[in-house]
Amino acid sequence: MKRRPTYNGRKGEPETIGNAITEMLKAFRIEGKFFEADLVNSWERVMGAPIAKRTSKIYIKDKKLFVHVSSAPLKHELSMSRDKILVLLTKEIGKSVINEVIIK
């Protein structure tokens, strides 16, 4: 009697955890939201604690990062550095998640 090969859903080669997570995010179509959340969570690490303490609200909508700042001088300074902030955040995440930074 011949045995039929059984398929247990595994691929031939082992896969790294990073690749497996990336494939899972793509399968569930939540890759974009994952990177957006990662970007928002990395704000303090990228910009530093003094700026993060004066940031009251940060969120992403329509590929735009909205940052609410409680200090008027800091708001002006960040507004002048929006392009630099965009580059720093893109470098931190490793891919382009947002197209614009809006300081409010």
Beta strands, then each sheet from edge to edge (+ up, - down):
strand 1: 55-61
strand 2: 64-69
strand 3: 100-103
sheet 1: 1+ 2- 3-
end
